[in-house]
């Protein structure tokens, strides 16, 4: 839910595509599925936890 104390957090994940596939197989729904084209220099995916916090998962951001 927007407006909470914490409404967005990001994590750098190695092997992001495989990690996202594992989450999807477990029933996790992504607002923005894994993609290398959302951003110019790194891959990302976005989902929302049960409390409404937006989670952005990235791979390659540390190289930017």
N, C-alpha and C positions, 0 to 999 in steps of 0.2 A: 504494500500500500504506500503510495507516495505520501510524503509528509511526515513519515516516522523519523526517528532519530537516525536510523540507518536504513536507507532505501536502495542502496546499490553497492556491490562489492565485486572486485575482480580477482581472479586467480590465474596464474600462469601454469599451464598443464603440459607436461611432455606427452607426446603421442595423443594429441587432442582428438583427432578423428576417431581413433580406436576407443578412447574413453567415452566419447559421445555415443558411439554405437552401443557400447556396453550399457550406458544409462538408458538409452532408448529401448533396448531389449528388456530392461527392468521396468519399463512403463513410464519413464520420465518423459514429459512433453516439453519441447523447446519452443520459445517464442521466436527465436531466430536460430535455425539449425546450423550445424557446422558449415562453415564456408571460408574459402580463401579469398573471396571477392568482396566481403563486407568492408574490409579495410585494405589499403594499398599494400602494406608491408607485413601483415601478420594474419593468421587464421583466428577465427573466433566463433563462439556460440553463446546464446543467452537463454536463460531459463529463470523461473521465479520459484522461490522456496515456498513451503506451506504458510509462512507468516507474511508473504508479500514482498520479500526482499529480492530484488533483481540481482542475479548472479551472472557475471560475464566471465566466460572462460576463454583464455587466449593461448596461442602458441606462437612464439617468435617475437613477441613484444619486447622481450629482453634484448633482442638484437637491434632494435630500432633506436 
